[in-house]
Amino acid sequence: MPRVSFFTSVFAATFVATAGTAFAQCSLPNQLQNGDLADAAKVTANFTALADCADNKVPTGNANSIIYNAGNGSLGGASPLSDGQLLIGSTDNPPQAGAILAGSGIAVTGGPASLTISATGSGTGAAVDWLNKSAVAKPAVSSFTMRTSTTVPTGASLSATTRGILLSVASSADNRAIMAETTLPAGNWQATMLGIYTGPLSSYAQPSITVRDATTNRAVSFALGGGGSSSYRFDYVRTSGGVGLDSVSGDSPFQDIGFPSPSEPIWSRLTYNGTTLVWSFSRDGENFTTAYSVSATDWLGQRTTIGPAVFFFQPSHPSWNSGYHIMSWNLAAL
């Protein structure tokens, strides 16, 4: 009989000591000492009290917090989670509330008891998710002014699109040009552009990134365009007349099989480092290949404006319309 009393006392004491860090203390109606004669009613009452304590006592901590094993017979608690949060492990440390971070091209949206992971491309035509969306800086038409050759191309227009801006003409007659320009910053700078050209390429249609000197009305263009009726080429073109876009005063073309087609999406980058204009191209907006460099004073006295442009020289199909779709534009001072 005393053995039963000893077991009861030890069990009760152990429960209370173990539960102390997570539960309020349990009160037993009968205190049994070793050597006491067992009384079934008292023993039963103590067990009933322990059972009620286990059933009714609530772990300490804030409402909706998460309880975990903190080791050494104790429990720990993590604060209530916010919408979209998860309990995230940390080696040899307690778990912590945290959120999933979105990577490039990924959106993470948390809601009440929900977590949505999706691509940022909408598929509606408003995104450029297949061309390094993270590098895209959508241009605003309000940042540009349209310029043309003295003889304005038929239907010349600068307009906004869901993806950026569009330079377009209804026909591409010989010796005409259209440009969307913005003011250059003082000092060194770098302009990066993503464009797609739609229209005739033969013989010498040239979508380009162009720098204009508004004082001398001259311009230089770095173009990927037609090279006759069966090829395309890079061309460094110097123009003058009108606002600087009327006639060719000299050009330096070359061809390379590595050039992308002008009708494919192409990243162009033009950098002014204080003495030189350096033109580079890229297929992904991250890895640029330098293709041409020229003295910044080769043709221009100063550099006033910059922007996308299209020049039409000796077109094989002058009645065709054309458009230069600019989906990304970033002009930064260096």
C-alpha positions as CSV (number, residue, x, y, z in Angstrom):
1,M,0.0,0.0,0.0
2,P,2.7,2.6,0.8
3,R,4.2,1.8,-2.7
4,V,1.0,3.0,-4.3
5,S,1.1,6.2,-2.3
6,F,4.8,6.9,-3.3
7,F,4.0,6.4,-7.0
8,T,1.1,8.7,-6.8
9,S,3.1,11.5,-5.1
10,V,6.1,11.2,-7.6
11,F,3.8,11.1,-10.7
12,A,1.9,14.2,-9.5
13,A,5.2,16.1,-8.6
14,T,6.7,15.2,-12.0
15,F,3.6,16.3,-13.9
16,V,3.7,19.7,-12.1
17,A,7.4,20.2,-12.6
18,T,7.4,19.3,-16.3
19,A,4.3,21.3,-17.1
20,G,5.4,24.3,-15.2
21,T,7.0,26.1,-18.1
22,A,3.9,25.7,-20.4
23,F,1.0,25.2,-18.0
24,A,-0.2,26.9,-14.8
25,Q,0.4,24.9,-11.6
26,C,-2.1,22.0,-10.9
27,S,-3.5,21.8,-7.3
28,L,-4.0,18.3,-5.9
29,P,-6.7,17.9,-3.3
30,N,-4.7,15.4,-1.2
31,Q,-1.0,15.5,-0.2
32,L,0.1,11.9,0.2
33,Q,3.4,11.1,2.0
34,N,5.5,8.0,1.7
35,G,4.4,5.5,4.3
36,D,0.8,6.8,4.4
37,L,-1.9,4.2,4.1
38,A,-3.5,4.4,0.7
39,D,-7.0,5.7,0.6
40,A,-8.7,4.9,-2.6
41,A,-10.9,8.0,-2.5
42,K,-7.9,10.3,-2.0
43,V,-5.8,8.6,-4.7
44,T,-8.7,8.7,-7.1
45,A,-9.3,12.4,-6.4
46,N,-5.7,13.2,-7.1
47,F,-5.7,11.3,-10.4
48,T,-9.0,13.0,-11.3
49,A,-7.4,16.4,-10.5
50,L,-4.4,15.6,-12.7
51,A,-6.6,14.5,-15.6
52,D,-8.7,17.7,-15.3
53,C,-5.6,19.8,-15.2
54,A,-4.3,18.2,-18.4
55,D,-7.6,18.6,-20.1
56,N,-8.4,22.2,-19.0
57,K,-5.1,24.0,-18.7
58,V,-4.1,26.2,-21.7
59,P,-0.4,26.7,-22.8
60,T,0.9,30.1,-21.9
61,G,1.6,32.7,-24.6
62,N,-0.5,34.9,-26.9
63,A,-3.6,33.8,-28.6
64,N,-2.9,32.0,-31.9
65,S,0.8,31.6,-31.1
66,I,2.6,28.4,-32.1
67,I,4.0,26.1,-29.3
68,Y,7.1,24.0,-29.9
69,N,9.5,21.8,-27.9
70,A,12.2,24.0,-26.6
71,G,14.2,21.2,-25.1
72,N,15.0,20.2,-21.5
73,G,11.3,19.4,-20.9
74,S,10.0,22.9,-21.7
75,L,8.0,24.4,-24.4
76,G,8.6,27.6,-26.4
77,G,6.2,29.8,-28.4
78,A,6.4,31.7,-31.7
79,S,4.3,34.8,-32.2
80,P,1.1,34.6,-34.2
81,L,1.8,34.6,-37.9
82,S,0.7,37.3,-40.3
83,D,-1.0,36.7,-43.6
84,G,1.2,34.6,-45.8
85,Q,3.9,33.9,-43.2
86,L,5.4,30.5,-42.5
87,L,7.3,29.0,-39.6
88,I,10.9,28.7,-40.9
89,G,13.6,26.6,-39.4
90,S,17.1,27.8,-38.4
91,T,19.8,25.2,-37.7
92,D,20.3,24.8,-33.9
93,N,17.9,27.7,-33.3
94,P,14.2,28.1,-32.6
95,P,12.0,28.4,-35.7
96,Q,11.0,31.9,-36.6
97,A,8.1,33.5,-38.4
98,G,9.1,34.5,-42.0
99,A,8.0,35.1,-45.5
100,I,9.0,33.6,-48.9
101,L,11.0,36.2,-50.9
102,A,10.2,36.6,-54.6
103,G,13.0,36.0,-57.1
104,S,13.4,37.5,-60.5
105,G,10.1,37.2,-62.5
106,I,8.3,35.8,-59.5
107,A,5.5,37.4,-57.4
108,V,4.6,36.1,-53.9
109,T,1.3,37.2,-52.5
110,G,0.3,36.3,-48.9
111,G,-3.3,36.3,-47.7
112,P,-5.4,34.9,-44.8
113,A,-4.4,31.3,-44.7
114,S,-3.1,31.5,-48.3
115,L,0.1,32.0,-50.2
116,T,0.2,32.5,-54.0
117,I,3.3,32.2,-56.1
118,S,3.1,33.3,-59.7
119,A,5.1,34.6,-62.7
120,T,5.1,38.4,-63.1
121,G,4.4,38.2,-66.8
122,S,0.7,38.7,-67.2
123,G,0.3,37.1,-70.6
124,T,-1.9,40.1,-71.6
125,G,0.6,41.9,-73.7
126,A,1.5,44.3,-70.9
127,A,4.7,42.6,-69.9
128,V,7.9,41.5,-71.6
129,D,8.5,38.4,-69.4
130,W,10.3,36.4,-72.1
131,L,13.0,39.1,-72.4
132,N,14.5,39.5,-68.9
133,K,11.5,41.3,-67.3
134,S,13.7,42.4,-64.4
135,A,15.8,44.5,-66.7
136,V,12.9,46.2,-68.4
137,A,12.3,49.9,-67.7
138,K,9.0,50.8,-69.5
139,P,9.4,54.1,-71.3
140,A,6.7,56.8,-71.0
141,V,5.7,58.7,-74.2
142,S,5.6,61.9,-72.2
143,S,9.4,61.8,-71.8
144,F,10.1,62.1,-75.5
145,T,9.6,64.6,-78.3
146,M,9.1,63.4,-81.9
147,R,11.5,64.8,-84.5
148,T,11.5,64.1,-88.3
149,S,13.4,64.9,-91.5
150,T,12.3,68.1,-93.2
151,T,10.1,66.1,-95.5
152,V,8.0,64.4,-92.9
153,P,7.4,60.7,-93.4
154,T,3.7,59.9,-94.2
155,G,1.8,59.1,-91.1
156,A,4.7,59.9,-88.7
157,S,3.6,59.3,-85.2
158,L,5.0,58.8,-81.6
159,S,2.4,57.0,-79.5
160,A,2.1,55.0,-76.2
161,T,1.5,51.3,-76.2
162,T,0.8,48.8,-73.4
163,R,4.5,47.8,-73.5
164,G,6.2,51.2,-74.0
165,I,6.3,53.6,-77.0
166,L,6.0,53.2,-80.8
167,L,7.6,55.2,-83.5
168,S,5.6,54.6,-86.7
169,V,5.1,55.7,-90.3
170,A,2.4,54.9,-92.8
171,S,5.0,54.6,-95.6
172,S,8.8,54.6,-95.7
173,A,9.8,56.7,-98.6
174,D,13.5,57.4,-99.4
175,N,15.6,59.8,-97.4
176,R,13.2,60.3,-94.6
177,A,13.6,59.8,-90.8
178,I,11.7,59.8,-87.5
179,M,13.1,60.1,-84.0
180,A,11.9,60.1,-80.4
181,E,14.3,62.2,-78.4
182,T,14.9,63.1,-74.8
183,T,17.5,65.5,-73.2
184,L,20.9,64.2,-72.3
185,P,22.3,64.7,-68.8
186,A,25.5,66.7,-68.3
187,G,28.7,64.7,-68.0
188,N,29.0,61.0,-68.8
189,W,25.9,58.9,-69.4
190,Q,24.6,55.5,-70.6
191,A,21.5,54.8,-72.5
192,T,20.0,51.3,-72.7
193,M,17.2,50.4,-75.0
194,L,15.1,47.3,-75.9
195,G,13.5,47.6,-79.4
196,I,11.8,45.5,-82.1
197,Y,11.5,46.8,-85.6
198,T,8.7,45.9,-87.9
199,G,8.8,47.1,-91.5
200,P,11.0,46.9,-94.6
201,L,14.7,46.4,-94.2
202,S,15.9,46.5,-97.8
203,S,17.7,48.3,-99.0
204,Y,18.9,50.5,-96.1
205,A,16.2,50.9,-93.5
206,Q,18.0,51.5,-90.2
207,P,16.4,51.3,-86.8
208,S,18.9,52.9,-84.4
209,I,19.8,54.7,-81.3
210,T,20.7,58.3,-82.2
211,V,22.4,61.3,-80.7
212,R,21.6,64.8,-82.0
213,D,23.4,68.1,-81.7
214,A,20.7,70.7,-81.6
215,T,23.2,73.6,-82.2
216,T,24.8,72.4,-85.4
217,N,21.8,70.3,-86.4
218,R,23.8,67.1,-86.9
219,A,23.3,63.6,-85.6
220,V,25.1,60.3,-85.3
221,S,23.2,57.0,-85.3
222,F,24.2,53.5,-84.3
223,A,22.0,51.2,-86.3
224,L,21.2,47.6,-87.0
225,G,19.5,47.6,-90.4
226,G,19.3,46.4,-93.9
227,G,22.4,45.9,-96.0
228,G,21.1,45.6,-99.6
229,S,18.4,43.2,-100.5
230,S,19.6,40.0,-98.8
231,S,21.5,40.9,-95.6
232,Y,21.6,43.3,-92.7
233,R,24.5,45.1,-91.0
234,F,25.7,47.4,-88.3
235,D,26.1,51.0,-89.4
236,Y,27.5,54.1,-87.8
237,V,25.8,56.9,-89.7
238,R,26.5,60.7,-89.7
239,T,23.6,62.9,-90.9
240,S,22.9,66.6,-91.2
241,G,20.3,69.0,-92.6
242,G,17.0,70.2,-91.1
243,V,17.2,69.2,-87.4
244,G,20.0,66.9,-88.4
245,L,18.0,64.0,-89.9
246,D,17.8,64.9,-93.6
247,S,20.7,63.5,-95.4
248,V,23.7,61.1,-95.0
249,S,27.1,62.8,-94.6
250,G,29.0,59.6,-94.2
251,D,28.6,56.1,-92.8
252,S,30.8,53.2,-91.6
253,P,29.1,49.8,-92.0
254,F,30.3,46.3,-91.2
255,Q,28.6,42.9,-91.2
256,D,29.0,40.0,-88.8
257,I,27.1,36.8,-88.5
258,G,26.7,37.3,-84.8
259,F,24.4,40.3,-85.2
260,P,20.8,39.7,-84.3
261,S,18.2,40.4,-86.9
262,P,16.7,43.9,-86.5
263,S,13.2,42.3,-86.5
264,E,14.1,40.4,-83.4
265,P,14.1,41.9,-79.9
266,I,17.5,43.6,-79.5
267,W,19.1,45.4,-76.6
268,S,21.2,48.4,-77.6
269,R,23.5,50.3,-75.2
270,L,25.3,53.6,-76.0
271,T,27.8,54.9,-73.5
272,Y,29.5,58.3,-73.4
273,N,32.7,58.1,-71.2
274,G,33.8,61.7,-71.7
275,T,35.7,61.2,-74.9
276,T,34.2,58.2,-76.7
277,L,30.8,56.9,-77.8
278,V,30.7,53.1,-77.3
279,W,27.8,51.0,-78.8
280,S,27.0,47.5,-77.5
281,F,24.3,45.0,-78.1
282,S,22.8,42.2,-76.2
283,R,20.2,39.4,-76.6
284,D,19.3,39.2,-72.9
285,G,19.7,42.6,-71.4
286,E,22.6,41.5,-69.1
287,N,25.5,40.4,-71.3
288,F,26.5,43.1,-73.7
289,T,29.0,42.8,-76.6
290,T,30.9,46.0,-77.6
291,A,30.7,46.3,-81.4
292,Y,31.8,49.9,-82.1
293,S,33.4,52.9,-80.6
294,V,34.0,56.3,-82.1
295,S,35.3,59.7,-80.9
296,A,32.5,61.7,-79.4
297,T,33.7,64.8,-81.4
298,D,34.0,62.9,-84.7
299,W,30.8,64.6,-86.1
300,L,29.1,66.4,-83.2
301,G,30.2,69.6,-81.5
302,Q,28.0,68.7,-78.5
303,R,25.5,66.1,-77.5
304,T,22.0,67.5,-76.8
305,T,19.4,64.8,-77.1
306,I,19.2,61.0,-77.6
307,G,16.6,58.5,-78.5
308,P,15.4,55.7,-80.9
309,A,15.2,56.6,-84.6
310,V,14.5,55.0,-87.9
311,F,16.2,56.2,-91.2
312,F,14.9,55.1,-94.6
313,F,17.4,55.1,-97.5
314,Q,16.6,53.6,-100.9
315,P,13.8,51.4,-99.7
316,S,12.7,48.5,-101.9
317,H,9.1,48.8,-100.7
318,P,8.5,52.5,-100.0
319,S,4.8,52.1,-99.6
320,W,5.1,49.7,-96.6
321,N,4.4,51.0,-93.2
322,S,6.9,50.4,-90.4
323,G,7.2,50.7,-86.6
324,Y,9.9,50.8,-84.0
325,H,8.6,49.3,-80.8
326,I,10.6,50.5,-77.7
327,M,9.8,48.3,-74.7
328,S,12.6,49.4,-72.4
329,W,14.5,52.7,-72.1
330,N,16.9,53.8,-69.4
331,L,19.1,56.9,-69.5
332,A,21.4,57.2,-66.6
333,A,24.2,59.7,-65.6
334,L,27.5,58.0,-64.9
